[in-house]
Amino acid sequence: MQYMRNKARDQDLRPITHVVWLGNFNTHHPMWDKDRNLHLFTQANLDKAQLVIDAMANYDLQMLLPKDIPTLCTMAS
């Protein structure tokens, strides 16, 4: 996030055209999880997800992966 803060501050010098955030944010939220995963929407998970949501709002980012698309498919977990 420090990188984004610095870029926002220096935006007059070099405007940002594209930014891609990749990572294992490992959060669960109704905005991106399947609705049937209600058991994953604990307050702790929602609070962690809110950090991602706030960062998206602060830096005008959008999710590229549509809601309900699994990011991990396994036969046993």
N, CA, C and O of each residue as an XYZ file, in Angstrom:
308
protein
N       0.814     -1.183      0.000
C       0.000      0.000      0.000
C       0.867      1.261      0.000
O       0.464      2.305     -0.511
N       2.053      1.146      0.577
C       2.940      2.309      0.569
C       3.265      2.726     -0.861
O       3.340      3.918     -1.157
N       3.457      1.759     -1.740
C       3.716      2.057     -3.153
C       2.571      2.873     -3.745
O       2.801      3.855     -4.449
N       1.337      2.462     -3.457
C       0.176      3.171     -3.999
C       0.079      4.581     -3.412
O      -0.266      5.526     -4.121
N       0.381      4.723     -2.130
C       0.348      6.061     -1.529
C       1.372      6.971     -2.204
O       1.077      8.125     -2.514
N       2.565      6.449     -2.428
C       3.602      7.243     -3.088
C       3.187      7.604     -4.506
O       3.390      8.740     -4.935
N       2.612      6.666     -5.236
C       2.175      6.931     -6.603
C       1.062      7.978     -6.619
O       1.047      8.850     -7.487
N       0.142      7.899     -5.674
C      -0.938      8.879     -5.612
C      -0.372     10.270     -5.339
O      -0.845     11.257     -5.902
N       0.637     10.349     -4.480
C       1.261     11.632     -4.152
C       2.012     12.196     -5.352
O       1.990     13.403     -5.589
N       2.682     11.317     -6.115
C       3.497     11.748     -7.247
C       2.731     11.733     -8.564
O       3.341     11.831     -9.628
N       1.424     11.614     -8.514
C       0.626     11.439     -9.732
C       0.823     12.588    -10.721
O       0.738     12.374    -11.930
N       1.082     13.799    -10.232
C       1.281     14.921    -11.141
C       2.542     14.731    -11.998
O       2.635     15.264    -13.103
N       3.505     13.968    -11.475
C       4.747     13.766    -12.209
C       4.601     12.689    -13.287
O       5.034     12.885    -14.422
N       3.992     11.554    -12.935
C       3.809     10.450    -13.882
C       2.455      9.808    -13.610
O       2.326      9.050    -12.648
N       1.463     10.082    -14.409
C       0.144      9.495    -14.141
C       0.161      7.979    -14.255
O       0.835      7.416    -15.118
N      -0.585      7.327    -13.379
C      -0.720      5.877    -13.387
C      -1.739      5.502    -14.455
O      -2.830      6.070    -14.496
N      -1.398      4.565    -15.307
C      -2.354      4.123    -16.312
C      -2.950      2.765    -15.971
O      -4.149      2.555    -16.158
N      -2.131      1.834    -15.471
C      -2.620      0.506    -15.119
C      -1.925      0.009    -13.855
O      -0.725      0.208    -13.671
N      -2.687     -0.630    -13.005
C      -2.147     -1.250    -11.803
C      -2.839     -2.594    -11.654
O      -4.059     -2.687    -11.785
N      -2.071     -3.624    -11.382
C      -2.633     -4.948    -11.129
C      -2.120     -5.415     -9.776
O      -0.911     -5.489     -9.554
N      -3.039     -5.729     -8.876
C      -2.672     -6.304     -7.589
C      -2.933     -7.794     -7.659
O      -4.047     -8.217     -7.969
N      -1.940     -8.577     -7.381
C      -2.073    -10.027     -7.329
C      -1.623    -10.491     -5.960
O      -0.700     -9.924     -5.374
N      -2.264    -11.503     -5.462
C      -1.826    -12.041     -4.189
C      -2.862    -12.947     -3.588
O      -3.971    -13.084     -4.104
N      -2.495    -13.552     -2.513
C      -3.411    -14.397     -1.767
C      -3.955    -13.561     -0.617
O      -3.386    -13.541      0.474
N      -5.043    -12.882     -0.870
C      -5.626    -12.035      0.163
C      -6.419    -12.864      1.163
O      -6.691    -12.407      2.274
N      -6.790    -14.079      0.777
C      -7.408    -15.072      1.653
C      -8.509    -14.479      2.527
O      -8.496    -14.634      3.748
N      -9.432    -13.820      1.908
C     -10.567    -13.263      2.629
C     -11.860    -13.781      2.015
O     -11.902    -14.148      0.841
N     -12.888    -13.803      2.806
C     -14.195    -14.264      2.333
C     -15.195    -13.130      2.505
O     -15.254    -12.486      3.552
N     -15.981    -12.900      1.454
C     -16.966    -11.816      1.485
C     -18.032    -12.107      0.445
O     -17.730    -12.693     -0.595
N     -19.273    -11.713      0.700
C     -20.341    -11.940     -0.276
C     -20.119    -11.245     -1.617
O     -20.754    -11.609     -2.606
N     -19.229    -10.248     -1.669
C     -18.963     -9.577     -2.947
C     -18.289    -10.505     -3.948
O     -18.427    -10.313     -5.156
N     -17.552    -11.519     -3.457
C     -16.845    -12.392     -4.390
C     -17.047    -13.882     -4.129
O     -16.853    -14.682     -5.044
N     -17.422    -14.277     -2.939
C     -17.677    -15.692     -2.674
C     -19.080    -16.088     -3.127
O     -19.954    -15.241     -3.312
N     -19.272    -17.382     -3.300
C     -20.615    -17.883     -3.608
C     -21.522    -17.638     -2.411
O     -21.092    -17.762     -1.264
N     -22.756    -17.297     -2.672
C     -23.711    -17.002     -1.600
C     -23.914    -18.186     -0.663
O     -24.219    -18.003      0.515
N     -23.744    -19.404     -1.185
C     -23.960    -20.591     -0.339
C     -22.862    -20.765      0.708
O     -22.988    -21.611      1.594
N     -21.798    -19.989      0.621
C     -20.697    -20.075      1.585
C     -20.929    -19.195      2.806
O     -19.986    -18.633      3.362
N     -22.151    -19.083      3.206
C     -22.527    -18.225      4.335
C     -21.694    -18.518      5.580
O     -21.387    -17.608      6.350
N     -21.332    -19.773      5.780
C     -20.551    -20.155      6.958
C     -19.166    -19.501      6.980
O     -18.534    -19.442      8.035
N     -18.691    -19.014      5.845
C     -17.379    -18.364      5.777
C     -17.443    -16.872      6.097
O     -16.409    -16.236      6.298
N     -18.638    -16.320      6.145
C     -18.785    -14.875      6.330
C     -18.826    -14.518      7.821
O     -19.762    -13.876      8.296
N     -17.799    -14.947      8.535
C     -17.698    -14.600      9.951
C     -17.294    -13.131     10.060
O     -16.818    -12.531      9.096
N     -17.488    -12.575     11.226
C     -17.122    -11.162     11.411
C     -15.633    -10.951     11.194
O     -15.228     -9.931     10.636
N     -14.808    -11.908     11.632
C     -13.352    -11.781     11.443
C     -13.012    -11.757      9.955
O     -12.196    -10.944      9.521
N     -13.628    -12.640      9.173
C     -13.363    -12.654      7.728
C     -13.886    -11.400      7.052
O     -13.234    -10.860      6.158
N     -15.042    -10.935      7.463
C     -15.601     -9.719      6.877
C     -14.729     -8.503      7.200
O     -14.561     -7.613      6.367
N     -14.179     -8.473      8.413
C     -13.291     -7.366      8.790
C     -12.021     -7.378      7.943
O     -11.566     -6.322      7.503
N     -11.437     -8.569      7.706
C     -10.247     -8.661      6.851
C     -10.577     -8.261      5.417
O      -9.800     -7.567      4.762
N     -11.725     -8.701      4.944
C     -12.126     -8.368      3.577
C     -12.350     -6.870      3.426
O     -12.113     -6.312      2.355
N     -12.801     -6.222      4.481
C     -13.065     -4.783      4.411
C     -11.798     -3.998      4.099
O     -11.861     -2.950      3.456
N     -10.650     -4.492      4.548
C      -9.381     -3.828      4.225
C      -9.146     -3.835      2.720
O      -8.696     -2.839      2.154
N      -9.452     -4.960      2.070
C      -9.307     -5.059      0.615
C     -10.314     -4.139     -0.072
O      -9.971     -3.431     -1.019
N     -11.548     -4.152      0.405
C     -12.603     -3.317     -0.178
C     -12.247     -1.839     -0.053
O     -12.414     -1.072     -1.000
N     -11.757     -1.446      1.117
C     -11.376     -0.040      1.323
C     -10.235      0.365      0.389
O     -10.250      1.458     -0.176
N      -9.244     -0.519      0.228
C      -8.131     -0.212     -0.676
C      -8.636     -0.080     -2.104
O      -8.189      0.800     -2.841
N      -9.559     -0.941     -2.501
C     -10.120     -0.848     -3.846
C     -10.820      0.496     -4.041
O     -10.682      1.129     -5.088
N     -11.558      0.918     -3.045
C     -12.275      2.190     -3.139
C     -11.308      3.370     -3.137
O     -11.472      4.311     -3.914
N     -10.308      3.323     -2.275
C      -9.352      4.435     -2.159
C      -8.560      4.665     -3.433
O      -8.218      5.800     -3.765
N      -8.268      3.575     -4.153
C      -7.426      3.696     -5.343
C      -8.205      3.437     -6.631
O      -7.615      3.221     -7.690
N      -9.512      3.461     -6.533
C     -10.389      3.315     -7.699
C     -10.047      2.047     -8.497
O      -9.902      2.090     -9.719
N      -9.922      0.918     -7.779
C      -9.610     -0.358     -8.406
C     -10.889     -1.154     -8.617
O     -11.903     -0.897     -7.968
N     -10.838     -2.111     -9.516
C     -11.979     -2.997     -9.716
C     -11.495     -4.431     -9.808
O     -10.389     -4.697    -10.278
N     -12.337     -5.357     -9.352
C     -11.989     -6.771     -9.421
C     -12.163     -7.266    -10.843
O     -13.152     -6.953    -11.505
N     -11.193     -8.043    -11.309
C     -11.280     -8.615    -12.649
C     -11.953     -9.976    -12.646
O     -12.587    -10.356    -13.630
N     -11.823    -10.712    -11.553
C     -12.429    -12.025    -11.457
C     -13.886    -11.869    -11.021
O     -14.148    -11.325     -9.948
N     -14.822    -12.329    -11.821
C     -16.235    -12.168    -11.462
C     -16.603    -12.939    -10.195
O     -15.955    -13.924     -9.839
N     -17.640    -12.478     -9.534
C     -18.181    -13.150     -8.350
C     -18.511    -14.596     -8.705
O     -18.904    -14.894     -9.833
N     -18.348    -15.479     -7.744
C     -18.700    -16.903     -7.830
C     -17.715    -17.741     -8.624
O     -17.951    -18.938     -8.790
N     -16.627    -17.179     -9.123
C     -15.620    -17.965     -9.831
C     -14.628    -18.488     -8.792
O     -13.986    -17.690     -8.108
N     -14.489    -19.801     -8.660
C     -13.564    -20.333     -7.647
C     -12.112    -20.050     -8.015
O     -11.732    -20.080     -9.185
N     -11.318    -19.778     -6.996
C      -9.892    -19.564     -7.222
C      -9.094    -20.790     -6.821
O      -7.891    -20.855     -7.078
N      -9.740    -21.762     -6.197
C      -9.099    -23.015     -5.830
C     -10.108    -24.136     -6.037
O     -11.199    -24.115     -5.465
N      -9.747    -25.093     -6.838
C     -10.589    -26.267     -7.062
C      -9.807    -27.485     -6.612
O      -8.719    -27.756     -7.120
N     -10.356    -28.213     -5.666
C      -9.669    -29.386     -5.142
C     -10.686    -30.479     -4.867
O     -11.844    -30.205     -4.553
N     -10.248    -31.692     -4.986
C     -11.122    -32.838     -4.693
C     -11.146    -33.149     -3.200
O     -12.087    -33.783     -2.721
N     -10.149    -32.724     -2.469
C     -10.086    -32.950     -1.024
C      -9.473    -31.711     -0.371
O      -8.450    -31.191     -0.815
N     -10.115    -31.268      0.670
C      -9.555    -30.112      1.389
C      -9.761    -30.263      2.877
O      -9.358    -29.391      3.647
